[in-house]
Amino acid sequence: MLKQIIGATLLLALPAAAQTAQVSVTVDTSKPGAEIDRHIYGQFAEHLGHGIYEGIWVGENSKIPNIHGYRKDVVEALKKIHVPVVRWPGGCFGDLYDWRDGIGPRAKRPVRINIHWGGVTEDNSFGTHEFMNFAELIGADAYVSLNVGSSTPYAQSQWLEYMTSDSKSSLANERRKNGRDKPWTVKFVGIGNETWGCGGNMRADYAADINRRYATFANTPREMGTLKIASGSHDDNFDFAETMMKDGGKFDGMSVHYYTVPRVFKDKGPALGFPEAEWASTLNHALHIGEIVSKTAAIMDKYDPDKKIGMYVDEWGTWYDPTTGSTPGFLVQQNSLRDAEVAALSLNIFQRHSDRVKGANIAQMINVLQAMIMTDGAKMVLTPTYHVFDLYQVFMGATPYPAGVSGPDYAKGVPMVDVSAARGRDGKLYLALVNTDPSKPAHVVTNLTGAAKGQILTGPAMDSHNSFAAPGAIRPVAFSGTTDNGKLAVDLPAKSVAVLKVE
């Protein structure tokens, strides 16, 4: 699945004393890039483990404080980081999803088996109304993945009409009868999910034909401006992207899926207690998404030189072995400082490719894989990844600039310092800096002048993390730049992520 070679060869030999590395950064403010689309900071919420139930939805009668059934603490945390878009209902779950199972009185909804994720029963108490109202509640756009793996174009067309029609049709009236008078806005429609895998195990040619067929009928009111996202490639399998761009018909965006693992997909490695070799290999593999984005963009440029079709990395993040004692199919894993670095490196890559990458959805929002938030009963904890997304809010809608870095590598294929620069909507210049070295600080000298203040995220160990017992162990703290011969400089601690505003 990945080009993964791990071991001692990945690591540079570290001196006994961690000497400060010298790094220079040059930001070229004369070459503004395409606006960074706010949708690259999106989320993914699948019916998987406790991602939906207990994570988002507890029901109106729960003793856990809630807003019409949605966890109040989770809602408030998500609103704080201004989540721009949520993708739902899957993922693989969506490839067997019948939208009619999730409408009408909850007590009368059918109970199904979630065959993909643990074989548990799904009571469908969280369905279309619950999701669309949740997206509205947190201020996010809705990304609805259609079922092209096991359903029909007609059924999916009906679903979209049910959600978006303001007419007096039977479907629109059925929605009104079920409690929603005004139609919802569906900003994004996914034409299937992973058609190369759990979405149908399709060949590229067949998947392109399926996209042409289903996209023809996946319509919403023209004034809604819904964007249709084709199911594209994953990892280094660029044939799907090539074939979809060539023969997939009309669409507005194409997906790319990529997961970061420390070892190989069948033997991923633990989320905590890992050796430094797996810190290095994880960051190396995370950076590989840059090559995937670049090669996919080159394919897209062949067929879409005007860049009218966006790239949507609508599944990405770390994937480790499940937490010991958890249900394997629930994909429970802790979230450490290593995950924060993966998040920052990945977002920096998306920001550097703002001309093509128009959306991304980290997997997943709550309690699953590289989660933003973890819950346990009434308890909730924000993960280091959540804090990175909080820090990166300043880049939503910002104008990026090229940022060159001259300095040592931490490991093979892993520069010690990674930088992203952009001018925010407030007119201020922002820098995101990542020190990938878990032991050595860096003295970063830029070509900029002025002062810089912001926040930094770091911790004492590579696997430092927040827990229910210590929810604030890893959190952003105030951080400032310095000067070096009249130039803005930053003394960047080991294993850290910082975002600074340049005055």
N, C-alpha and C positions, 0 to 999 in steps of 0.2 A: 504493500500500500504506500509506503513511504521510502524515500532514499535514506535509509537510516543505517549509519555505521557508528557504533558507539565503542567506548573503551578509552584506554589511556591515550590513544592517539588524538582524541578530541581536545585534550587539555594541554595547555602550556605549563611548563614547569614553573611553579611559584616559588619565589624566594622565601627564606625563613621569615624575614621581616617584610611586611606588606608595604613596600615603598609606594609613594604617590606617583601615579603615571601622569605624563604631560600630554595633553590633548588640545588641539586647536580646532575651532569651529568657524566656518565662514558662511554667513547668511547673505544671499544675493537678493536684496529687496528690489532690484530693478527688473526681476523676472517673476511677476506674480503668476500663479497657476490658476486652474479652474477652482471655483468655490468648493470648499469641502462640504459635501452634502450631510446634513444632520442625521440622515437615516443610517449612516454607517455605525452609529452608536446604538443600534437596535437590539432587540431581545427576541428570544425564541422560547415559547411556552408550549410544550407538548404534553399530552396525556401520558405521563411516564412517571412511575414512582410517586413521590409526594410533590411533584412540580406544580400540579394544579390543586389537587385536593390536599388540604392542610397547609400548602404553601401559599396559594392565592385565595382559595375558596374554603370557607369553614361553615357556611350556611348562616342564615339569619338567627337561628336558635342556639348558636354556639356560645359558650361562656367566654370564648376568646373575643375581645373587643373587635367589632366588625362594622362595616358600612354596607348595609343590605347584603350581608353574607361574605363580603370581601374583607380579609384581614386588614384592620385599620393600620397596624404598624407597617405592614408591607406596602400598602397603598401610599402612605406618607413617605416612606423611603424612596419609592419609585418616582413619585412626583418631585422629590427633591433633586433628582438627577435628570429630570425632564426626558424620560424615555420617549424617543421619537416614534417608534414603531414596534409592534409585537406581532410575531408570526405564530399562527395557530391553525389547525389542531395538531399538526405534525409537519415533518417527520413521518416515520413509518406508521404511526397510529392513524394518520390521515388517509393512508392508502386503503384502509378498510372502513373508513368512516361514512356512515349514512347520516346526512345532516338532519333527517327527520327524527332520528333517535333523540336529538337534543333540543326539541322544541315542545311546547305544550306544558301542562302541569307536571312538575317533577316527579310526583308520586306515580304517575302513569307512564313514565318513560321506560323503555325496555332496558333490561340489563344484558350487557354483552361481555364477551371475554376479550381481554386485551392480549392477543396472542403474541404480539411483538415484545411486550415488556412485562414479563413475569407471569403471564397467564392468569392474572388477577381479574376479578369482575369489575366492570365499568358500568356505573348506574346512570351515566349520562346526565347527572344533575348539573353539570357545568356544560352548557351547550351554546348555541348561537347567541341567544339573548344575554347569557351570562358573560360570554367573551366580549361581545361588541360593547356592552355596557361597561365592562371593566376597562377596555381600551379608552373609552370616553372619560371614565372616572380619573384615570391617571394622565389624560391628555395626550395619548399616543394614537398614531394612525394604525389602522387595522390591515394586517397582511394575512389574507385567508388562503390557505393551500387547498386547492381542489383535489378531489379524489379521481384521478384518471387511471389508477391501477385496477380498480374493481368496480367502478361505477360508470355511468353513461354520460355523454355530453348533455342529454336532456335533463337528467337529474341535477347536474351541476349548474345548468342554466336556470333551473327552477330555484335553486338555492340563492343564486345571485339576485334573482327577481324578488324573492322573499325578503332579502335584506335591504335592497336598494330602491325598490319601486315606490313611487308616490302616487301611483294610479289607483283605480278602483278594482284592480284585478283580484281574482280569488286568492292568490298568494299574498298580495299586499294586505288584503283584508284579514287573512289568517294571521299575519304578523300583528295586525292591530288587535285582533281578538286575544292574542297571546301577550298583550301588554305594551306593545311599542307602536305608537301612532306614526311618528316621524320616521322616515327611512334613515338607515345608517349610511355613513360614507365608508365604502371599501376602497382604500387607497391603492392597495396592491393585491393582485390575484396571482397566486402561484399555479401554473398549469402543471400540476402534478408535483411529486417529490421523488428525487432519486430514481428516476425511471430506469436507470441503469442497474438498480439494486432492488430494495424492498418495494419500490414503486412499480414493479412489473418485470424486472430482469430483462429489459428490452435491449435489442440491438440499436445502435445509433440511428440507422436508417429508419427503423420502425418508430423509434421515439420521436424523430423529426416529423414523421407523418402524423403520429398521435398528437403532437403539439399543434400542427396545422388544423387538425380536426377539432380538438377541444377548444382551442383559442377562438375558433370561428363562432362558437356559441357562448363563450364566456363574456357576456356583455352586461354592462351597467349603463345608466343614463350618461349620454355623451358629456354633459356638463360636469359630471363627477370627476372626470379625468383619471379614471382607474388605469393603472399600469399593469400590463400582463407580463409575468416573469416565466420564461421557459426553464425547464429543468435541464441544466447544462452538465458540465463535467465535474470530476472529483480528483483530487490529488494530481498525479501526472498523466491521467487518462484524457488527453486532449482531443481524442477522436470525437468524443461526444460534442465538445464545443465546436469543432470544425464542421461537423455534419449538421448540427443545429443551426449554426449561423448560415450555412449554405442552403439547407433544404427545409428549415423549420417554419417557414411562412412568416407572418407578421407578428412581432412581439416587441415589447418595450425594454425588456431586460432579460439577462440570462444568469442563472445561478451557478455558483462554484461552491463546492463543499470541501473542507479540509480540517482534519483534527490533528492536534499535536500530541505525540506520545513520546516518552523518554527512550523506549527501546524499539519494539516493533508491535504492530497492532495486536497480535495474538499473545504477546507477553509484554504488557505495557509498562509495568513497574508501579510502585506504590506512590500515593500522593504525599506521604510524610515519611521521614526517616530514610531518605534516599541519599546516596553518596554524591560527592561533587561531580563525578563523571556523568551522573544523570541530570544534574543541574545544567551542565554544559550541553549534553545531547538534547535536552528539552528545548533550550534556547536555540540551538542549531536547527532543530526541526521546525521550530516556530518561524524562524526567519525564512524557511523554505517557501512559505506562502508568498513571499515576495517574488520568487521565481515563477511560481504558478500564476500569480496575477499578471506578471509581465508577459509570459508566453500566451496566456489566454487573451490578453489585450492585443497582442500582435495578430492573433487569429481574428479577433473581432475587427481589427483595423482593415483587414483584407476585404471584408464584406460590408463594413460600415465605417468608411473613412471619415465621415462627418460626425462620428461618435454620438449618434442619436440613440443607440441602444446601451443601456447601462449594465455594468457587471454588479451582481448582487451576491456577496459571500454570505448566503443566508443560513449557513451552519459553519461555525468555526469555534475553536477553543481546545482546551486540554482534555485528555481522556486517559484516566489511570485505571488500575485494577480497583474493583469496588472495595469500599471500606469493609474490613473484616467484621463479620457478624451481620452485615446488611443483606437485604435481598439482592442477589446479583443483577436481576433484571431491572432494578430501580436506579442503577448507575449513581450510587451515592459515593462521593469522594470529598475529602477535605480540600480547602482552598488556601494556599500559602503564598508567601512572598514570591515564590517561583511563578505562580499563576499571575500575579500582578505584573511581573516582568513580561510574560507572554502576552498579556493583554496590551501593555503599552507598546511593545515591539510591533504587534499586529496592527494596532490602530495607527501607529506611525507609518506603516507600509500603506495602509488604505489612504491615509492623508496624502502621501506622496504620489498616489495614483488617482488623485481626485478627478482627473479628466475622464476616467473610465469607471472607477468604483463609485457607485451611487447609493449603495446600501449594503448593510451587513447585519447579521443577527447572531449574537453569541449564544452558544449552547451550554447551559440554558439559564433561564431567569432565576428559578428558585429550586434549591434542593437537588438539582441534577447536574452532573458533570461540572463545568466551570461556572458554578452558580454565583449570582450576584448577592444572594441572600440565602441564609439557612434558617430553618425553623425546627422547633421541637416542642410540640404542644403550644403553650402560650409564649414560649421563649423565641426570640429572634436574634440573629447576629448578622452583621454586615461583613462581607468578606473583603480581603485585600483587592480583589477584582472590582468590587463595587466602588471602592475608593478611587481606583484608577479612572473609572467612568465618571466619577464625580469631578476629579481634577481636570479631565479632558472636555468638560462642558464648554470651556472657552473656545474650543475649536469648531463648535457647531456653526456652520455658515461662514467660517473664516476663509481668508485668502492665503493659500500656502506659498512659501518661497523655497527655492532650493537651498539646502544646508549641507555643505561639505564638511566632512570630519577627517582630520589627520591625527592618527594616534595608533597605539598598539591594538592588536587583537587580544581578546581574552582567551579564546580557544579557536580551533580551526573553524573558519566560517562564521565566527562570532566576534564582530568588533567590540572592543571594550565599552565604547560609548556610542549610543545611537541618539540622533537628534531629529526633531521635527519642528519647523518654524512656520508661523502663520500670523497674519494680522486679523485680529478678531473684529467682530462687528462694532465693537466699541472704539475701533481705531488704534488699539494698542497692539504691540508686537508681543507674541507669546512664544516661549520655547518649552518644548518637552524634551527632557534628557533622561536617558536610561543608562545606568552603569551596570553592565552585565557581570562584572567580576565580583564574586562573593567575598573576596578578601581584600582587594586593593582599592583605595580611593583614587579619584582622578582630579587633577587640577585642569579645568577646562577654560581656555582663553578664547574669547570670541573676537570678531572684527567689529563688534558693536560698542557703542558708548552709552553711558547712562547707568542708572541703578536698576536692579531687578529684585522683585519680591514675589513670593508665592508660597507653595507648600511642597513638602517632600514626604515620600512613603518609603520606609525602610524598617529593618528589624535586626535583632541580634543573630538570628540563624537563617539558613537557607529555607528552612521549612517553618519559619515563624508564621503563626496563623492566629486567627480569632476563634474562640470557642464560646460555648454557652457559659462556661465558668469564668472566662476572661474575654468578654466581647470587645474590649477596647485595647487589646494587646498591640494590634497593628492598625494604626490610623494616621492620616496626614497631620503633619505639624508645620508650623511656620518655618520658612526657609528664605534666605536672601543670597544674592550674588555679592561678589566683591569686585575689586579693580586690580588690574595688572598692567602697569605702564599706560594708564589712561583708558584701557579697554575693559569691557565687562568680562568678568571671570566668575567661574562657579567652582567651588570646592565640593565635588560630588562624592558622597560616601559610597562605600562598597554596597553592592546589591540594593540599588535605590532607583526610584522613579520620582522625578521632580518636574513641576510645571511652574514657570516663572513668567511674570508680566514685566516687560522692559519699559521703563519710564524715560 
